[in-house]
Amino acid sequence: MPALENAFKELFEREYNNLCRHAMSYMQDSHLAEDVVQETFVKFWEQKKDLVDSANARFYLITAVRNNCITALRKQNSSGIHFTENTPEPTPEPFITNRQRTEDADEHTRKIQAALDQLPPKCKEVFLLVKLHGLSYKQAAETLDLSVKTVENQMGKAIKTLRDFVKAGAAISFFVLFIKNILFP
Amino acid sequence: MNEQIDIIIAKKLSGEATAEEMRELEAWLAADARHKAEYEQIMKLWQSDALFSTQSFDTAAAWQKVAGKTITTATPERQKTVKFPLWGKYLVAAAAILLAGIFIIKPFSQTAMVEIAATNDNIDIVLPDSSHITLRRGSKITYPEVFAGHQRNVSLDGEAYFQVARDESKPFVIDAGAASVKVLGTSFDVVCDETTASVKVTSGKVQMTSAKNKQAYVILTKGEQGDLKADKLTEAPITDSNFLFWKDKVLEYDSQPFSKIIEDLSVVYNASISIDLSMVPQVTEQQITISFNNQSLEEALDELCLVAHCQWQQKGNQYVIMAK
């Protein structure tokens, strides 16, 4: 494969999963999320081929996926069709070992994700860019057209949610311990 | 104060905190034992993968679709219409069937090989059978575009982490220089060159065979490593829990001596770190539980010193850890 095609393939393989996860946060449906991301890559190749090799490719793709998700959602709403998640639970990945979780740990994961989902949209966006894509505050600010200060504040909000979650967890385990001590002194 | 500290914790975890903010965080942590416990739990959550849906998408299948619309689109040839008499049509049909036969058989007889070298950075590769490979910088891997035949053969020079998709009917075989590694569906790390090879298994079962002497093999399971050195094949439990640092940039320590952590940091960051004589053994030999996730050496030292109650200074190329 020629160099540019190869670089495009590498870029795709590197970013596809994270971009899909990002798109999922908007589309709430894995098929739609994948469609948007694939479409974005096709357009990227048609229009921005020369960026494939550059460090900006990622930012371009992240921004484009975000915009395309929003456009897709608008269209969906105006056409009055509502899609719901209809894909079955993904089968557990057999090859990921350091993530083997027990049943209740999954419950834990679900809870924390639900807590994060309560965050305001702007905050979620900032959090996705910084934590999921690993952008710096400055890069995230530029991508979302915000000030770095705003990014700082939004990230603080996300951490507050995590802290509240942790605190609640501590309170519960303390309570369990307390009950245990009463019942089985 | 609370809002401010959340902002600082966020900056710390994202690697954005200034020295001033680090001091503020330190003061806050020291003010109350509960703060420290909270902080550690937040850090754990942050470093876990619980924060996002871990759903994974079929990158290989998606690539096929996108590649079809991008890099493999040839400009369609203009169609010519030629009229044939009726008998001609049958002839054309027969010829078409014959040709199709040739084209269908052809691709299987010769499979193109793909060679990938990770020159600047680690590379994630998805194989045609959707096995995942992380190829370490400076390593090279070769595999066929299609896994035809009864085995999935790849060859490796250097180091890679494999997450092999399960297919019991088609064993996955790695030609790893001095050794041959055979699996059905597992995950493990391989380092190899012409004369030595080392395999560390993180899940499943792996058969490691000496390339020179096919009779010599070991079966490794989760948490075990096999080493081939000077034509000798040995197996042992994995002692270095951080052998995937090259890939994940994560170091985890559970009650390890301070001095060992310093030693490791100097190896993985390729830096010279020394412990100043002002340090008392109570500090240098204390047991520490800490993890570093994708941090710079400076950030790692900041964190370690915060936990171990000491400080560090940079003198030229040298990092010195000293008492507070």
Interface residues (C-beta under 8 A of the other chain):
Chain A: M1 E5 F8 K9 E10 F12 E13 R14 Y16 N17 C20 R21 M24 S30 E34 V37 Q38 F41 V42 W45 E46 P90 E93 P94 F95 I96 T97 N98 R99 H108 T109 I112 Q113 L116 V130 K131 L132 G134 S136 Y137 E152 N153 M155 G156 K157 A158 I159 K160 L162 R163 F165 V166 K167 G169 A170
Chain B: N2 E3 Q4 D6 I7 I9 A10 K11 L13 S14 G15 E16 A37 E38 Q41 I42 L45 W46 D49 A50 L51 F52 S53 T54 Q55 S56 F57 T59 A62 W63 K65 V66 A67 K69 T70 I71 I123 D124 I125 V126 S131 H132 Q163 V164 A165 R166 G185 T186 S187 T202 S203 K222 N294
